[in-house]
Amino acid sequence: MILEVAILHVRPGRSAEFESAFARAASIISSMPGYQRHELRACVETSDRYVLLVWWQTLESHTVGFRQSPEYARWKSLLHDFYEPFPDVEHYGPPL
């Protein structure tokens, strides 16, 4: 299993709108082959900052199956306008 980690910096003052959009977008990602589960958590110390954790069956489930799918365009249209700067996304292997 692969863990995708993204730190999301939401444009100031748009967190409520982002959370609403993410609630709609969650059904997109959760329908993808290889998706296991996800968590979105708000930062305690910094407003408008979140961490998104997504567990995938394989790296390719995310990088190819999701990112190259028609559903990704919908995900992008719902969420990508909220980010400043655009998030770095990293992938981690199984627990040691």
Helices and strands as residue ranges (DSSP letters): E 2-9, H 15-30, E 35-42, E 49-56, H 59-60, I 61-66, H 70-79, G 80-82, E 89-92
